[in-house]
Amino acid sequence: MTSPGIVATGVRRSFGTVAAVKNVSLEAHAGRVTGLVGPNGSGKTTLLLMLSSLLAPDAGEIRIDGVDPVAEPQKARALLGWMPDALGAWGSLTARETLVVTGKLYDLARPEAEARAVTMLDQVGLTDLADSPARVFSRGQKQRLGLARALMHDPRVLLLDEPASGLDPQARIDLRVLLRRFADEGRTILVSSHILSELEEVVDDAVFLVAGESVRQESLAAVAATRSRVWRVRLMADDQADAAASVALALGRDTGGVRVDRGDAFVSFATEAEAVEALRALVAAGLAVAEFAPATGRLEQSFLDLGEVAP
């Protein structure tokens, strides 16, 4: 396991009588993408604000690559790339000017900031809008500009709050590719979202927040290998009418263990290894299996296992 680029221990934060973050502990490791998972109101954004040094915790400790963001906020910010949910850009500045100003705020010389801005605009697909004012940007374009701004000083640690919000399908794919590349470069990446499908294909690890508390941290590889999930079995059209009976017979189960919805059969398996054996049994029984796949994502199933359902 790589060293943790982000460590939070027993972090708490209240606003008056409202406890936004009650007790959160987590680690995010260099070279990996960690998902911060929880429904709206679970404390994700408040936690990210504390990790980014913009909000002091009431209790607990935070380290960013070993730096305390409360005691040394400037040093921590030099390490951090922070992308909030809303861009908060200067509407009258163009995308290029926004990035150049951001670079200068991080002590880049103007020529370096200008060169870096060109690179970042290309990476996030905004080259054609480089000289357009930010006020005319769509939600998705502002998100891409926000990501470019977070990357201007080449940070080792990235904090991204709902980065895929407002992005079109192609832009979401591009974002996933970019995040995986950053992880391969050895950066620490913490991504927050309440939409689990946005995280499923990019994260290596997940931290689950419920009502302001961290309730689980785990590797998604371990989740896939060991946690019970429901799988979808879709047979060819000729076999769909008796799907439940056919699948149950092939698997040696009674029909009560197979649910059918719109012609597809749904069966629970304790592990991926058990699912593999089940597929072999279905094929050996001569069933025309057109689809065999998890009905829920790993993140979704893990969250449902907590007894909570993200909206």
C-alpha positions in Angstrom: 0.0 0.0 0.0 1.3 3.5 -0.9 1.7 6.2 1.8 -1.4 8.2 2.6 -1.5 11.7 1.1 -4.5 12.6 3.2 -5.1 11.6 6.7 -8.1 12.7 8.9 -8.6 11.5 12.4 -11.7 12.1 14.6 -12.6 15.3 12.7 -15.6 17.3 13.8 -17.3 20.5 12.8 -20.5 22.2 13.9 -22.3 25.3 12.8 -24.1 26.6 15.9 -26.2 23.7 17.1 -25.9 21.8 13.8 -23.2 19.1 13.7 -22.2 18.9 10.0 -19.3 16.6 10.6 -19.6 14.5 13.8 -16.7 12.1 13.6 -14.8 11.4 10.5 -11.6 9.4 10.0 -10.1 8.5 6.6 -7.0 7.9 4.6 -6.5 8.6 0.9 -3.3 7.1 -0.6 -1.0 8.4 -3.3 -1.4 6.7 -6.6 -5.1 5.9 -5.9 -8.5 7.5 -6.4 -10.6 7.5 -3.2 -14.3 8.2 -3.4 -16.1 10.1 -0.6 -19.5 8.6 -0.7 -22.7 9.8 1.0 -26.1 11.3 0.4 -26.7 15.0 0.4 -26.3 16.4 3.9 -23.9 13.8 5.0 -21.0 16.2 5.6 -18.9 15.7 2.4 -18.5 19.3 1.4 -17.8 20.5 5.0 -15.2 17.8 5.3 -13.6 18.9 2.0 -13.5 22.5 3.1 -11.6 21.4 6.2 -9.2 19.2 4.2 -8.5 22.2 1.9 -7.7 24.5 4.8 -10.6 26.8 4.2 -12.4 25.7 7.4 -10.9 24.8 10.7 -12.2 21.7 12.4 -13.6 21.9 15.9 -11.7 18.8 16.9 -9.5 16.1 15.3 -6.4 16.2 13.2 -5.8 16.5 9.4 -2.6 16.0 7.5 -2.0 16.7 3.8 1.2 15.0 2.8 2.2 15.3 6.4 1.3 19.0 6.6 -1.2 20.3 9.1 -3.5 22.6 7.1 -4.6 24.4 10.3 -1.1 25.2 11.5 0.5 25.7 8.0 -2.4 26.6 5.6 -0.1 28.2 3.0 2.1 25.1 2.9 -0.9 22.8 2.6 -2.4 24.9 -0.2 0.8 24.6 -2.2 0.2 20.9 -2.2 -3.5 20.9 -2.8 -5.6 21.3 -5.9 -9.2 22.2 -4.7 -12.2 22.0 -7.0 -15.4 23.1 -5.3 -18.9 22.1 -6.5 -19.5 25.6 -7.8 -16.7 27.4 -9.7 -17.0 30.8 -8.2 -15.0 32.3 -11.1 -14.6 35.9 -12.0 -17.3 36.3 -14.6 -15.7 39.1 -16.5 -12.4 37.2 -17.0 -11.8 34.8 -19.9 -11.0 31.2 -19.2 -7.3 31.9 -20.1 -7.2 35.0 -17.8 -8.8 33.0 -15.0 -6.1 30.4 -15.2 -3.2 32.9 -15.5 -4.5 34.8 -12.5 -4.8 31.6 -10.5 -1.2 30.6 -11.5 0.1 33.9 -10.3 -1.7 33.5 -7.0 0.4 30.3 -6.6 3.6 32.4 -7.3 4.0 31.2 -10.9 5.8 33.8 -13.1 3.5 35.2 -15.8 5.3 33.4 -18.7 5.0 30.1 -16.8 1.4 30.7 -15.8 0.5 31.6 -19.5 2.2 28.4 -20.8 0.5 26.3 -18.1 -2.9 27.8 -18.9 -2.6 26.7 -22.5 -1.8 23.1 -21.4 -4.6 23.0 -18.9 -7.2 24.4 -21.3 -6.2 21.7 -23.8 -6.4 19.0 -21.1 -10.0 19.9 -20.1 -11.2 20.5 -23.6 -11.7 24.3 -23.4 -9.1 25.5 -25.9 -11.8 26.8 -28.3 -13.3 28.9 -25.4 -10.0 30.1 -24.1 -10.8 33.8 -24.7 -14.5 33.6 -23.8 -15.7 35.2 -20.5 -16.5 32.7 -17.8 -20.0 34.2 -17.4 -21.2 32.7 -20.7 -20.1 29.2 -19.8 -22.5 26.4 -19.2 -22.5 24.4 -16.0 -20.4 21.7 -17.5 -17.9 24.2 -19.0 -17.5 25.9 -15.6 -16.8 22.5 -14.1 -14.0 21.9 -16.6 -12.6 25.3 -16.0 -12.8 24.6 -12.2 -10.7 21.4 -12.7 -8.2 23.3 -14.8 -7.9 26.0 -12.1 -7.3 23.3 -9.5 -4.5 21.8 -11.6 -2.7 25.1 -12.4 0.1 24.7 -9.8 0.6 21.0 -10.5 -0.6 19.8 -7.1 0.2 16.4 -5.5 -3.1 16.1 -3.8 -6.5 16.8 -5.5 -9.8 17.4 -3.7 -12.7 17.3 -6.1 -16.3 18.1 -5.0 -18.9 16.7 -7.4 -16.5 17.1 -10.4 -18.8 15.4 -12.9 -21.9 17.6 -12.1 -23.2 19.1 -15.4 -20.8 17.3 -17.6 -22.0 15.6 -20.8 -21.3 11.9 -21.3 -18.1 12.4 -23.3 -16.8 14.9 -20.8 -17.5 12.4 -18.0 -15.5 9.8 -19.8 -12.6 12.3 -20.4 -12.7 13.1 -16.7 -12.4 9.5 -15.7 -9.4 9.0 -18.0 -7.8 12.2 -16.7 -8.2 11.1 -13.0 -6.8 7.7 -13.7 -3.8 9.3 -15.4 -3.2 11.5 -12.4 -3.4 8.6 -10.1 -0.8 6.7 -12.2 1.4 9.7 -11.8 1.4 9.2 -8.1 -1.0 11.9 -7.0 -3.5 11.5 -4.2 -7.1 12.1 -5.4 -10.2 12.4 -3.2 -13.5 12.7 -5.1 -16.8 13.5 -3.5 -20.2 12.6 -5.0 -23.6 11.4 -3.9 -24.2 9.9 -7.4 -22.5 6.5 -7.1 -22.5 5.7 -10.8 -20.1 8.7 -11.3 -17.6 7.1 -9.0 -18.0 3.4 -9.8 -15.6 3.3 -12.8 -12.8 5.5 -11.4 -12.3 4.9 -7.7 -10.0 2.4 -6.1 -11.1 2.9 -2.5 -14.2 4.4 -0.9 -15.0 6.2 2.4 -18.7 6.1 3.3 -20.2 9.0 5.2 -23.6 8.8 6.9 -25.1 11.7 8.9 -21.6 13.3 9.4 -19.8 10.2 10.4 -17.4 7.9 8.5 -18.9 4.4 8.8 -16.6 2.4 6.5 -13.5 2.6 4.4 -12.6 -0.2 2.0 -11.0 -1.2 -1.2 -13.4 -1.7 -4.1 -11.5 -4.8 -5.2 -12.2 -6.4 -1.8 -15.9 -5.4 -2.1 -16.2 -7.1 -5.5 -14.5 -10.3 -4.4 -16.2 -10.8 -1.0 -19.6 -9.0 -0.7 -22.9 -10.5 -1.6 -24.6 -8.8 -4.7 -27.6 -9.4 -6.8 -26.8 -10.4 -10.4 -28.9 -10.0 -13.5 -29.4 -13.0 -15.7 -31.0 -12.3 -19.1 -31.8 -15.3 -21.3 -32.6 -15.2 -25.0 -36.1 -14.2 -25.8 -37.3 -17.8 -26.4 -36.4 -18.7 -22.8 -37.6 -15.6 -20.9 -41.1 -16.9 -20.2 -39.7 -19.6 -17.9 -36.6 -17.7 -16.7 -37.2 -18.2 -13.0 -37.8 -21.9 -13.3 -35.0 -22.4 -15.8 -32.4 -20.5 -13.8 -33.5 -22.0 -10.5 -33.3 -25.5 -11.9 -29.8 -24.9 -13.3 -28.5 -23.5 -10.1 -30.1 -26.1 -7.8 -32.3 -23.5 -6.1 -36.0 -23.3 -5.5 -37.9 -20.7 -7.5 -38.2 -18.5 -4.4 -34.5 -17.7 -4.7 -34.9 -16.2 -8.2 -36.8 -13.0 -8.8 -38.0 -12.0 -12.3 -38.5 -8.5 -13.5 -39.4 -7.7 -17.2 -38.1 -11.1 -18.3 -34.7 -10.9 -16.5 -33.9 -13.1 -13.6 -32.2 -11.7 -10.5 -30.1 -14.0 -8.2 -28.0 -13.2 -5.2 -24.4 -14.6 -5.0 -22.2 -14.3 -1.9 -19.0 -13.8 -3.8 -17.7 -13.3 -7.4 -16.3 -16.8 -7.3 -19.8 -18.1 -6.6 -21.2 -16.0 -9.5 -18.5 -17.5 -11.8 -19.6 -21.1 -10.9 -23.2 -20.1 -11.4 -22.5 -18.9 -14.9 -20.8 -22.2 -15.7 -23.8 -24.0 -14.4 -26.2 -22.0 -16.5 -24.2 -22.6 -19.7 -23.8 -26.3 -18.9 -27.6 -26.6 -18.5 -27.9 -25.4 -22.1 -29.5 -22.0 -21.3 -29.0 -19.2 -23.8 -27.4 -16.6 -21.5 -27.5 -13.2 -23.2 -26.4 -11.2 -20.2 -24.9 -12.0 -16.8 -23.8 -9.0 -14.8 -24.2 -7.4 -11.3 -27.5 -5.6 -11.0 -26.0 -3.1 -8.7 -22.6 -1.4 -8.7 -20.0 -2.2 -6.0 -20.4 1.2 -4.4 -24.1 1.1 -4.5 -24.2 -2.4 -2.9 -21.8 -1.4 -0.2 -23.9 1.7 0.6 -27.1 -0.3 0.7 -25.4 -2.8 3.0 -25.2 0.1 5.5 -29.0 0.2 5.6 -29.0 3.7 4.0 -30.1 4.6 0.4 -28.5 7.5 -1.3 -31.0 9.7 -3.1 
